[in-house]
Amino acid sequence: AGNLRAGDTAVIYGIGGLGINAVQGAVSAGCKYVVVVDPVALKRETALKFGATHAFADAESAAAKVNELTWGQGADAALILVGTVDEDVVSAATAVIGKGGTVVITGLADPAKLTVHVSGTDLTLNQKTIKGTLFGSMNPQYDIVRLLRLYDAGQLKLDELITNTYSLEDVNQGYQDLRDGKNIRGVIIHDK
């Protein structure tokens, strides 16, 4: 959804089940820099193992690094994949992209709150784009086959996404671990 290309700089906010795959997508697209932001150390470490070039606990540190890496030009895309979108992450993402950059919002927000507050002047003068997406704007008929081929060729890590397995009796612990940031992808194993 971010239309990433070889040589681009991408910033990814939120490294859960979706965010870690956004890292894989950015790496597969050939991004020169893949910068991730997540407050949970396990998620940052996992993102680095999946190909992220830099990982930070906060948006300010990430923005400073992007500014350094791009010589002040800003990122080409910022992908928001946090659990709950708020105006702070939208503002950070809009600020970190450079001229012609795109912010992609795929997380959900409180429908009763306005979460996108940006400068119209910044959008206009810097030709920035903010867009929402569902399922990465994919075409299931084409993309699922392509993803399966990438997995079959060893170019898409799916097995490595599983950080914990749970029995059906431990499903509540799995949800608690998800809330506590102890796993990227938990899987329930059904014994016969």
Contact map, one row per residue, 1 for C-alpha under 8 A:
111000000000000000000000000000000000000000000000000000000000000000000000000000000000000000000000000000010000000000000000000000000000100111000000000000000000000000000000000000000000000000000000
111100000000000000000000000000000000000000000000000000000000000000000000000011100000000000000000000001110000000000000000000000000000000000000000000000000000000000000000000000000000000000000000
111110000000000000000000000000000000000000000000000000000000000000000000000000000000000000000000000000000000000000000000000000000000000000000000000000000000000000000000000000000000000000000000
011111010100000000000000010011100000000000000000000000000000000000000000000110000000000000000000000000000000000000000000000000000000000000000000000000000000000000000000000000000000000000000000
001111110000000000000000000011100000000000000000000000000000000000000000000000000000000000000000000000000000000000000000000000000000000000000000000000000000000000000000000000000000000000000000
000111110000000000000000000011110000000000000000000000000000000000000000000000000000000000000000000000000000000000000000000000000000000000000000000000000000000000000000000000000000000000000000
000011111000000000000000000001111000000000000000000000000000000000000000000000000000000000000000000000000000000000000000000000000000000000000000000000000000000000000000000000000000000000000000
000111111100000000000000000001111000000000000000000000000000000000000000001100000000000000000000000000000000000000000000000000000000000000000000000000000000000000000000000000000000000000000000
000000111110000000000000000000111110000000000000000000000000000001000100011110000000000000000000000000000000000000000000000000000000000000000000000000000000000000000000000000000000000000000000
000100011111000000000000010000101110000000000000000000000000000000000000001111100000000000000000000000000000000000000000000000000000000000000000000000000000000000000000000000000000000000000000
000000001111100000000000000000000111100000000000000000000000000000000000001011100000000000001000000000000000000000000000000000000000000000000000000000000000000000000000000000000000000000000000
000000000111111000100110000000000111100000000000000000000000000000000000000001111000000000000000000000000000000000000000000000000000000000000000000000000000000000000000000000000000000000000000
000000000011111000100000000000000001110000000000000000000000000000000000000001111100000010000000000000000000000000000000000000000000000000000000000000000000000000000000000000000000000000000000
000000000001111100100000000000000001110000000000000000000000000000000000000000011110000000000000000000000000000000000000000000000000000000000000000000000000000000000000000000000000000000000000
000000000001111111110000000000000001110000110010000000000000000000000000000000001100000000000000000000000000000000000000000000000000000000000000000000000000000000000000000000000000000100000000
000000000000011111110000000000000000000000100000000000000000000000000000000000001100000000000000000000000000000000000000000000000000000000000000000000000000000000000000000000000000000110000000
000000000000001111111000000000000000000000000000000000000000000000000000000000000000000000000000000000000000000000000000000000000000000000000000000000000000000010000000000000000000000110000000
000000000000001111111100000000000000000000000000000000000000000000000000000000001000000000000000000000000000000000000000000000000000000000000000000000000000000000000000000000000000000000000000
000000000001111111111110000000000000000000000000000000000000000000000000000000001100000000000000000000000000000000000000000000000000000000000000000000000000000000000000000000000000000000000000
000000000000001111111111000000000000000000000110010000000000000000000000000000000000000000000000000000000000000000000000000000000000000000000000000000000000000000000000000000000000000100000000
000000000000000011111111100000000000000000000000000000000000000000000000000000000000000000000000000000000000000000000000000000000000000000000000000000000000000000000000000000000000000000000000
000000000001000001111111110000000000000000000000000000000000000000000000000000000000000000000000000000000000000000000000000000000000000000000000000000000000000000000000000000000000000000000000
000000000001000000111111111000000100000000000010011100000000000000000000000000000000000000000000000000000000000000000000000000000000000000000000000000000000000000000000000000000000000000000000
000000000000000000011111111100000000000000000000011000000000000000000000000000000000000000000000000000000000000000000000000000000000000000000000000000000001100000000000000000000000000000000000
000000000000000000001111111110000000000000000000000000000000000000000000000000000000000000000000000000000000000000000000000000000000000000000000000000000000000000000000000000000000000000000000
000100000100000000000111111111100100000000000000000000000000000000000000000000000000000000000000000000000000000000000000000000000000000000000000000000000000000000000000000000000000000000000000
000000000000000000000011111111100100000000000000001100000000000000000000000000000000000000000000000000000000000000000000000000000000000000000000000000000000000000000000000000000000000000000000
000000000000000000000001111111100000000000000000000000000000000000000000000000000000000000000000000000000000000000000000000000000000000000000000000000000000000000000000000000000000000000000000
000111000000000000000000111111100000000000000000000000000000000000000000000000000000000000000000000000000000000000000000000000000000000000000000000000000000000000000000000000000000000000000000
000111110000000000000000011111110000000000000000000000000000000000000000000000000000000000000000000000000000000000000000000000000000000000000000000000000000000000000000000000000000000000000000
000111111100000000000000011111111100000000000000000000000000000000000000000000000000000000000000000000000000000000000000000000000000000000000000000000000000000000000000000000000000000000000000
000001111000000000000000000001111100000000000000000000000000000000000000000000000000000000000000000000000000000000000000000000000000000000000000000000000000000000000000000000000000000000000000
000000111100000000000000000000111110000000000000000111000000000000000000000000000000000000000000000000000000000000000000000000000000000000000000000000000000000000000000000000000000000000000000
000000001111000000000010011000111111000000000000001111000000000000000000000000000000000000000000000000000000000000000000000000000000000000000000000000000000000000000000000000000000000000000000
000000001111000000000000000000001111100000000000000111110000010001000000000000000000000000000000000000000000000000000000000000000000000000000000000000000000000000000000000000000000000000000000
000000000011111000000000000000000111110000010010000101110000010000000000000000000000000000000000000000000000000000000000000000000000000000000000000000000000000000000000000000000000000000000000
000000000011111000000000000000000011111000010000000000111110010000000000000000000000000000000000000000000000000000000000000000000000000000000000000000000000000000000000000000000000000000000000
000000000000111000000000000000000001111110110000000000111100000000000000000000000000000000000000000000000000000000000000000000000000000000000000000000000000000000000000000000000000000000000000
000000000000000000000000000000000000111110010000000000011100000000000000000000000000000000000000000000000000000000000000000000000000000000000000000000000000000000000000000000000000000000000000
000000000000000000000000000000000000011111110000000000001000000000000000000000000000000000000000000000000000000000000000000000000000000000000000000000000000000000000000000000000000100000000000
000000000000000000000000000000000000011111111000000000001000000000000000000000000000000000000000000000000000000000000000000000000000000000000000000000000000000000000000000000000000000000000000
000000000000000000000000000000000000000111111100000000000000000000000000000000000000000000000000000000000000000000000000000000000000000000000000000000000000000000000000000000000000111000000000
000000000000001100000000000000000000010111111110000000000000000000000000000000000000000000000000000000000000000000000000000000000000000000000000000000000000000000000000000000000000101100000000
000000000000001000000000000000000001111111111111000000111000000000000000000000000000000000000000000000000000000000000000000000000000000000000000000000000000000000000000000000000000000000000000
000000000000000000000000000000000000000011111111100000100000000000000000000000000000000000000000000000000000000000000000000000000000000000000000000000000000000000000000000000000000000000000000
000000000000000000010000000000000000000001111111110000000000000000000000000000000000000000000000000000000000000000000000000000000000000000000000000000000000000000000000000000000000000000000000
000000000000001000010010000000000001000000111111111100100000000000000000000000000000000000000000000000000000000000000000000000000000000000000000000000000000000000000000000000000000000000000000
000000000000000000000000000000000000000000011111111111100000000000000000000000000000000000000000000000000000000000000000000000000000000000000000000000000000000000000000000000000000000000000000
000000000000000000000000000000000000000000001111111100000000000000000000000000000000000000000000000000000000000000000000000000000000000000000000000000000000000000000000000000000000000000000000
000000000000000000010011000000000000000000000111111100000000000000000000000000000000000000000000000000000000000000000000000000000000000000000000000000000000000000000000000000000000000000000000
000000000000000000000011001000000100000000000011111110000000000000000000000000000000000000000000000000000000000000000000000000000000000000000000000000000000000000000000000000000000000000000000
000000000000000000000010001000001111000000000011111111100000000000000000000000000000000000000000000000000000000000000000000000000000000000000000000000000000000000000000000000000000000000000000
000000000000000000000000000000001110000000000001001111100000000000000000000000000000000000000000000000000000000000000000000000000000000000000000000000000000000000000000000000000000000000000000
000000000000000000000000000000001111000000000001000111110000000000000000000000000000000000000000000000000000000000000000000000000000000000000000000000000000000000000000000000000000000000000000
000000000000000000000000000000000011110000011011000111111000010000000000000000000000000000000000000000000000000000000000000000000000000000000000000000000000000000000000000000000000000000000000
000000000000000000000000000000000011111000010000000001111110110000000000000000000000000000000000000000000000000000000000000000000000000000000000000000000000000000000000000000000000000000000000
000000000000000000000000000000000000111110010000000000111110100000000000000000000000000000000000000000000000000000000000000000000000000000000000000000000000000000000000000000000000000000000000
000000000000000000000000000000000000111000000000000000011111110000000000000000000000000000000000000000000000000000000000000000000000000000000000000000000000000000000000000000000000000000000000
000000000000000000000000000000000000100000000000000000011111111000000000000000000000000010010000000000000000000000000000000000000000000000000000000000000000000000000000000000000000000000000000
000000000000000000000000000000000000000000000000000000000111111100000000000000000000000000010000000000000000000000000000000000000000000000000000000000000000000000000000000000000000000000000000
000000000000000000000000000000000000000000000000000000011111111110000000000000000000000000000000000000000000000000000000000000000000000000000000000000000000000000000000000000000000000000000000
000000000000000000000000000000000011100000000000000000110111111111000000000000000000000000000000000000000000000000000000000000000000000000000000000000000000000000000000000000000000000000000000
000000000000000000000000000000000000000000000000000000000011111111100000000000000000000000010001000000000000000000000000000000000000000000000000000000000000000000000000000000000000000000000000
000000000000000000000000000000000000000000000000000000000001111111110000000000000000000000000000000000000000000000000000000000000000000000000000000000000000000000000000000000000000000000000000
000000000000000000000000000000000000000000000000000000000000111111111000000000000000000000000000000000000000000000000000000000000000000000000000000000000000000000000000000000000000000000000000
000000001000000000000000000000000010000000000000000000000000011111111101011000000000000000000001000000000000000000000000000000000000000000000000000000000000000000000000000000000000000000000000
000000000000000000000000000000000000000000000000000000000000001111111111110000000000000000000001000000000000000000000000000000000000000000000000000000000000000000000000000000000000000000000000
000000000000000000000000000000000000000000000000000000000000000111111111000000000000000000000000000000000000000000000000000000000000000000000000000000000000000000000000000000000000000000000000
000000000000000000000000000000000000000000000000000000000000000011111111000000000000000000000000000000000000000000000000000000000000000000000000000000000000000000000000000000000000000000000000
000000001000000000000000000000000000000000000000000000000000000001111111111000000000000000000000000000000000000000000000000000000000000000000000000000000000000000000000000000000000000000000000
000000000000000000000000000000000000000000000000000000000000000000111111110000000000000000000000000000000000000000000000000000000000000000000000000000000000000000000000000000000000000000000000
000000000000000000000000000000000000000000000000000000000000000001111111110000000000000000000000000000000000000000000000000000000000000000000000000000000000000000000000000000000000000000000000
000000000000000000000000000000000000000000000000000000000000000000100111111000000000000000000000011000000000000000000000000000000000000000000000000000000000000000000000000000000000000000000000
000000001000000000000000000000000000000000000000000000000000000001100111111100000000000000000001111000000000000000000000000000000000000000000000000000000000000000000000000000000000000000000000
000000011110000000000000000000000000000000000000000000000000000001000100111111000000000000000001110010000000000000000000000000000000000000000000000000000000000000000000000000000000000000000000
000100011100000000000000000000000000000000000000000000000000000000000000011111000000000000000000111111000000000000000000000000000000000000000000000000000000000000000000000000000000000000000000
010100001110000000000000000000000000000000000000000000000000000000000000001111100000000000000000100011110000000000000000000000000000000000000000000000000000000000000000000000000000000000000000
010000000111100000000000000000000000000000000000000000000000000000000000001111110000000000001101100011110000000000000000000000000000000000000000000000000000000000000000000000000000000000000000
010000000111100000000000000000000000000000000000000000000000000000000000000011111000000000001000000000111100000000000000000000000000000000000000000000000000000000000000000000000000000000000000
000000000001110000000000000000000000000000000000000000000000000000000000000001111100100011001000000000111110000000000000000000000000000000000000000000000000000000000000000000000000000000000000
000000000001111101100000000000000000000000000000000000000000000000000000000000111110100000000000000000001110000000000000000000000000000000000000000000000000000000000000000000000000000000000000
000000000000111100100000000000000000000000000000000000000000000000000000000000011111100000000000000000000010000000000000000000000000000000000000000000000000000000000000000000000000000000000000
000000000000010000000000000000000000000000000000000000000000000000000000000000001111100000000000000000000011000000000000000000000000000000000000000000000000000000000000000000000000000000000000
000000000000000000000000000000000000000000000000000000000000000000000000000000000111110000000000000000000011110000000000000000000000000000000000000000000000000000000000000000000000000000000000
000000000000000000000000000000000000000000000000000000000000000000000000000000011111111011000000000000000011110000100000000000000000000000000000000000000000000000000000000000000000000000000000
000000000000000000000000000000000000000000000000000000000000000000000000000000000001111111000000000000000000100000110000000000000000000000000000000000000000000000000000000000000000000000000000
000000000000000000000000000000000000000000000000000000000000000000000000000000000000111111100000000000000000000001111000000000000000000000000000000000000000000000000000000000000000000000000000
000000000000000000000000000000000000000000000000000000000000000000000000000000000000011111110000000000000000000000000000000000000000000000000000000000000000000000000000000000000000000000000000
000000000000100000000000000000000000000000000000000000000010000000000000000000010000111111111000000000000000000000000000000000000000000000000000000000000000000000000000000000000000000000000000
000000000000000000000000000000000000000000000000000000000000000000000000000000010000111111111100000000000000000000111000000000000000000000000000000000000000000000000000000000000000000000000000
000000000000000000000000000000000000000000000000000000000000000000000000000000000000001111111110000000000000000000011100000000000000000000000000000000000000000000000000000000000000000000000000
000000000000000000000000000000000000000000000000000000000011001000000000000000000000000111111111000000000000000000000000000000000000000000000000000000000000000000000000000000000000000000000000
000000000010000000000000000000000000000000000000000000000000000000000000000001110000000011111111100000100000000000000000000000000000000000000000000000000000000000000000000000000000000000000000
000000000000000000000000000000000000000000000000000000000000000000000000000001000000000001111111100000100000000000000100000000010100000000000000000000000000000000000000000000000000000000000000
000000000000000000000000000000000000000000000000000000000000000000000000000000000000000000111111110000000000000000000000000000000000000000000000000000000000000000000000000000000000000000000000
000000000000000000000000000000000000000000000000000000000000001001100000011001000000000000011111110000000000000000000000000000000000000000000000000000000000000000000000000000000000000000000000
000000000000000000000000000000000000000000000000000000000000000000000000011111000000000000001111111011100000000000000000000000010000000000000000000000000000000000000000000000000000000000000000
000000000000000000000000000000000000000000000000000000000000000000000000111100000000000000000011111110000000000000000000000001010000000000000000000000000000000000000000000000000000000000000000
000000000000000000000000000000000000000000000000000000000000000000000000110100000000000000000000111110000000000000000000000001110000000000000000000000000000000000000000000000000000000000000000
000000000000000000000000000000000000000000000000000000000000000000000000000100000000000000000000011111000000000000000000000001111000000000000000000000000000000000000000000000000000000000000000
000000000000000000000000000000000000000000000000000000000000000000000000001111000000000000000000111111100000000000000000000000111000000000000000000000000000000000000000000000000000000000000000
010000000000000000000000000000000000000000000000000000000000000000000000000111000000000000000000100111110000000000000000000000011110000000000000000000000000000000000000000000000000000000000000
010000000000000000000000000000000000000000000000000000000000000000000000000011110000000000001100100011111000000000000000000000011110000000000000000000000000000000000000000000000000000000000000
110000000000000000000000000000000000000000000000000000000000000000000000000011110000000000000000000001111100000000000000000000000111100000000000000000000000000000000000000000000000000000000000
000000000000000000000000000000000000000000000000000000000000000000000000000000111000000000000000000000111110000000000000000000000111100000000000000000000000000000000000000000000000000000000000
000000000000000000000000000000000000000000000000000000000000000000000000000000111000000000000000000000011111000000000000000000000001111100000000000000000000000000000000000000000000000000000000
000000000000000000000000000000000000000000000000000000000000000000000000000000011111100000000000000000001111100000000000000000000000000000000000000000000000000000000000000000000000000000000000
000000000000000000000000000000000000000000000000000000000000000000000000000000000011100000000000000000000111110000000000000000000000000000000000000000000000000000000000000000000000000000000000
000000000000000000000000000000000000000000000000000000000000000000000000000000000001110000000000000000000011111010100000000000000000000000000000000000000000000000000000000000000000000000000000
000000000000000000000000000000000000000000000000000000000000000000000000000000000001100000000000000000000001111110000000000000000000000000000000000000000000000000000000000000000000000000000000
000000000000000000000000000000000000000000000000000000000000000000000000000000000000000000000000000000000000111111000000000000000000000000000000000000000000000000000000000000000000000000000000
000000000000000000000000000000000000000000000000000000000000000000000000000000000000000000000000000000000000011111000000000000000000000000000000000000000000000000000000000000000000000000000000
000000000000000000000000000000000000000000000000000000000000000000000000000000000000000000000000000000000000111111100000000000000000000000000000000000000000000000000000000000000000000000000000
000000000000000000000000000000000000000000000000000000000000000000000000000000000000001000000000000000000000001111111000000000000000000000000000000000000000000000000000000000000000000000000000
000000000000000000000000000000000000000000000000000000000000000000000000000000000000111001000000000000000000100011111000000000000000000000000000000000000000000000000000000000000000000000000000
000000000000000000000000000000000000000000000000000000000000000000000000000000000000011001100000000000000000000001111100000000000000000000000000000000000000000000000000000000000000000000000000
000000000000000000000000000000000000000000000000000000000000000000000000000000000000001001100000000000000000000001111110000000000000000000000000000000000000000000000000000000000000000000000000
000000000000000000000000000000000000000000000000000000000000000000000000000000000000000000100100000000000000000000011111011000000000000000000000000000000000000000000000000000000000000000000000
000000000000000000000000000000000000000000000000000000000000000000000000000000000000000000000000000000000000000000001111111000000000000000000000000000000000000000000000000000000000000000000000
000000000000000000000000000000000000000000000000000000000000000000000000000000000000000000000000000000000000000000000111111100000000000000000000000000000000000000000000000000000000000000000000
000000000000000000000000000000000000000000000000000000000000000000000000000000000000000000000000000000000000000000000011111110000000000000000000000000000000000000000000000000000000000000000000
000000000000000000000000000000000000000000000000000000000000000000000000000000000000000000000000000000000000000000000111111111110000000000000000000000000000000000000000000000000000000000000000
000000000000000000000000000000000000000000000000000000000000000000000000000000000000000000000000000000000000000000000111111111111000000000000000000000000000000000000000000000000000000000000000
000000000000000000000000000000000000000000000000000000000000000000000000000000000000000000000000000000000000000000000001111111110000000000000000000000000000000000000000000000000000000000000000
000000000000000000000000000000000000000000000000000000000000000000000000000000000000000000000000000000000000000000000000111111100000000000000000000000000000000000000000000000000000000000000000
000000000000000000000000000000000000000000000000000000000000000000000000000000000000000000000000011100000000000000000000011111110000000000000000000000000000000000000000000000000000000000000000
000000000000000000000000000000000000000000000000000000000000000000000000000000000000000000000000001110000000000000000000011111111000000000000000000000000000000000000000000000000000000000000000
000000000000000000000000000000000000000000000000000000000000000000000000000000000000000000000100111111100000000000000000011101111100000000000000000000000000000000000000000000000000000000000000
000000000000000000000000000000000000000000000000000000000000000000000000000000000000000000000000000111100000000000000000001000111110000000000000000000000000000000000000000000000000000000000000
000000000000000000000000000000000000000000000000000000000000000000000000000000000000000000000100000001111000000000000000000000011111000000000000000000000000000000000000000000000000000000000000
000000000000000000000000000000000000000000000000000000000000000000000000000000000000000000000000000001111000000000000000000000001111100000000000000000000000000000000000000000000000000000000000
000000000000000000000000000000000000000000000000000000000000000000000000000000000000000000000000000000011100000000000000000000000111110000000000000000000000000000000000000000000000000000000000
100000000000000000000000000000000000000000000000000000000000000000000000000000000000000000000000000000011100000000000000000000000011111110000000000000000000000000000000000000000000000000000000
000000000000000000000000000000000000000000000000000000000000000000000000000000000000000000000000000000000100000000000000000000000001111110000000000000000000000000000000000000000000000000000000
000000000000000000000000000000000000000000000000000000000000000000000000000000000000000000000000000000000100000000000000000000000000111111000000000000000000000000000000000000000000000000000000
100000000000000000000000000000000000000000000000000000000000000000000000000000000000000000000000000000000100000000000000000000000000111111000000000000000000000000000000000000000000000000000000
100000000000000000000000000000000000000000000000000000000000000000000000000000000000000000000000000000000000000000000000000000000000111111100000000000000000000000000000000000000000000000000000
100000000000000000000000000000000000000000000000000000000000000000000000000000000000000000000000000000000000000000000000000000000000001111110010000000000000000000000000000000000000000000000000
000000000000000000000000000000000000000000000000000000000000000000000000000000000000000000000000000000000000000000000000000000000000000011111111000000000000000000000000000000000000000000000000
000000000000000000000000000000000000000000000000000000000000000000000000000000000000000000000000000000000000000000000000000000000000000001111111100000000000000000000000000000000000000000000000
000000000000000000000000000000000000000000000000000000000000000000000000000000000000000000000000000000000000000000000000000000000000000000111111100000000000000000000000000000000000000000000000
000000000000000000000000000000000000000000000000000000000000000000000000000000000000000000000000000000000000000000000000000000000000000000111111110000000000000000000000000000000000000000000000
000000000000000000000000000000000000000000000000000000000000000000000000000000000000000000000000000000000000000000000000000000000000000001111111111000000000000000000000000000000000000000000000
000000000000000000000000000000000000000000000000000000000000000000000000000000000000000000000000000000000000000000000000000000000000000000111111111100000000000000000000000000000000000000000000
000000000000000000000000000000000000000000000000000000000000000000000000000000000000000000000000000000000000000000000000000000000000000000011111111110000000000000000000000000000000000000000000
000000000000000000000000000000000000000000000000000000000000000000000000000000000000000000000000000000000000000000000000000000000000000000000111111111000000000000000000000000000000000000000000
000000000000000000000000000000000000000000000000000000000000000000000000000000000000000000000000000000000000000000000000000000000000000000000011111111100001000000000000000000000000000000000000
000000000000000000000000000000000000000000000000000000000000000000000000000000000000000000000000000000000000000000000000000000000000000000000001111111110000000000000000000000000000000000000000
000000000000000000000000000000000000000000000000000000000000000000000000000000000000000000000000000000000000000000000000000000000000000000000000111111111000000000000000000000000000000000000000
000000000000000000000000000000000000000000000000000000000000000000000000000000000000000000000000000000000000000000000000000000000000000000000000011111111111000000000000000000000000000000000000
000000000000000000000000000000000000000000000000000000000000000000000000000000000000000000000000000000000000000000000000000000000000000000000000001111111111110000000000000000000000000000000000
000000000000000000000000000000000000000000000000000000000000000000000000000000000000000000000000000000000000000000000000000000000000000000000000000111111111000000000000000000000000000000000000
000000000000000000000000000000000000000000000000000000000000000000000000000000000000000000000000000000000000000000000000000000000000000000000000000011111111000000000000000000000000000000000000
000000000000000000000000000000000000000000000000000000000000000000000000000000000000000000000000000000000000000000000000000000000000000000000000000001111111100000000000000000000000000000000000
000000000000000000000000000000000000000000000000000000000000000000000000000000000000000000000000000000000000000000000000000000000000000000000000000001111111100000000000000000000000000000000000
000000000000000000000001000000000000000000000000000000000000000000000000000000000000000000000000000000000000000000000000000000000000000000000000001001111111110000000000000000000000000000000000
000000000000000000000001000000000000000000000000000000000000000000000000000000000000000000000000000000000000000000000000000000000000000000000000000000100111111110000000000000000000000000000000
000000000000000000000000000000000000000000000000000000000000000000000000000000000000000000000000000000000000000000000000000000000000000000000000000000100001111111000000000000000000000000000000
000000000000000000000000000000000000000000000000000000000000000000000000000000000000000000000000000000000000000000000000000000000000000000000000000000000000111111000000000000000000000000000000
000000000000000000000000000000000000000000000000000000000000000000000000000000000000000000000000000000000000000000000000000000000000000000000000000000000000111111100000000000000000000000000000
000000000000000010000000000000000000000000000000000000000000000000000000000000000000000000000000000000000000000000000000000000000000000000000000000000000000111111100000000000000000000110000000
000000000000000000000000000000000000000000000000000000000000000000000000000000000000000000000000000000000000000000000000000000000000000000000000000000000000011111111000000000000000001111100000
000000000000000000000000000000000000000000000000000000000000000000000000000000000000000000000000000000000000000000000000000000000000000000000000000000000000000111111000000000000000001111000000
000000000000000000000000000000000000000000000000000000000000000000000000000000000000000000000000000000000000000000000000000000000000000000000000000000000000000001111100000000000000001011100000
000000000000000000000000000000000000000000000000000000000000000000000000000000000000000000000000000000000000000000000000000000000000000000000000000000000000000001111110000001000000000001111000
000000000000000000000000000000000000000000000000000000000000000000000000000000000000000000000000000000000000000000000000000000000000000000000000000000000000000000011111111011000000000001111000
000000000000000000000000000000000000000000000000000000000000000000000000000000000000000000000000000000000000000000000000000000000000000000000000000000000000000000001111111000000000000000011110
000000000000000000000000000000000000000000000000000000000000000000000000000000000000000000000000000000000000000000000000000000000000000000000000000000000000000000000111111000000000000000011100
000000000000000000000000000000000000000000000000000000000000000000000000000000000000000000000000000000000000000000000000000000000000000000000000000000000000000000000111111100000000000000000000
000000000000000000000000000000000000000000000000000000000000000000000000000000000000000000000000000000000000000000000000000000000000000000000000000000000000000000000111111111000000000000000000
000000000000000000000000000000000000000000000000000000000000000000000000000000000000000000000000000000000000000000000000000000000000000000000000000000000000000000000111111111100000000000010000
000000000000000000000000000000000000000000000000000000000000000000000000000000000000000000000000000000000000000000000000000000000000000000000000000000000000000000000000111111110000000000000000
000000000000000000000000000000000000000000000000000000000000000000000000000000000000000000000000000000000000000000000000000000000000000000000000000000000000000000000100011111111000000000000000
000000000000000000000000000000000000000000000000000000000000000000000000000000000000000000000000000000000000000000000000000000000000000000000000000000000000000000001100011111111100000001000000
000000000000000000000000000000000000000000000000000000000000000000000000000000000000000000000000000000000000000000000000000000000000000000000000000000000000000000000000001111111110000000000000
000000000000000000000000000000000000000000000000000000000000000000000000000000000000000000000000000000000000000000000000000000000000000000000000000000000000000000000000000111111111000000000000
000000000000000000000000000000000000000000000000000000000000000000000000000000000000000000000000000000000000000000000000000000000000000000000000000000000000000000000000000011111111111000000000
000000000000000000000000000000000000000000000000000000000000000000000000000000000000000000000000000000000000000000000000000000000000000000000000000000000000000000000000000001111111111101000000
000000000000000000000000000000000000000000000000000000000000000000000000000000000000000000000000000000000000000000000000000000000000000000000000000000000000000000000000000000111111110000000000
000000000000000000000000000000000000000000000000000000000000000000000000000000000000000000000000000000000000000000000000000000000000000000000000000000000000000000000000000000011111110000000000
000000000000000000000000000000000000000101100000000000000000000000000000000000000000000000000000000000000000000000000000000000000000000000000000000000000000000000000000000000001111111100000000
000000000000000000000000000000000000000001000000000000000000000000000000000000000000000000000000000000000000000000000000000000000000000000000000000000000000000000000000000000001111111100000000
000000000000000000000000000000000000000001100000000000000000000000000000000000000000000000000000000000000000000000000000000000000000000000000000000000000000000001110000000000001100111111000000
000000000000001110010000000000000000000000100000000000000000000000000000000000000000000000000000000000000000000000000000000000000000000000000000000000000000000011100000000000000100111111000000
000000000000000110000000000000000000000000000000000000000000000000000000000000000000000000000000000000000000000000000000000000000000000000000000000000000000000011110000000000000000001111100000
000000000000000000000000000000000000000000000000000000000000000000000000000000000000000000000000000000000000000000000000000000000000000000000000000000000000000001111100000001000100001111110000
000000000000000000000000000000000000000000000000000000000000000000000000000000000000000000000000000000000000000000000000000000000000000000000000000000000000000001011100000000000000000011111000
000000000000000000000000000000000000000000000000000000000000000000000000000000000000000000000000000000000000000000000000000000000000000000000000000000000000000000001111001000000000000001111100
000000000000000000000000000000000000000000000000000000000000000000000000000000000000000000000000000000000000000000000000000000000000000000000000000000000000000000001111000000000000000000111110
000000000000000000000000000000000000000000000000000000000000000000000000000000000000000000000000000000000000000000000000000000000000000000000000000000000000000000000011000000000000000000011111
000000000000000000000000000000000000000000000000000000000000000000000000000000000000000000000000000000000000000000000000000000000000000000000000000000000000000000000010000000000000000000001111
000000000000000000000000000000000000000000000000000000000000000000000000000000000000000000000000000000000000000000000000000000000000000000000000000000000000000000000000000000000000000000000111
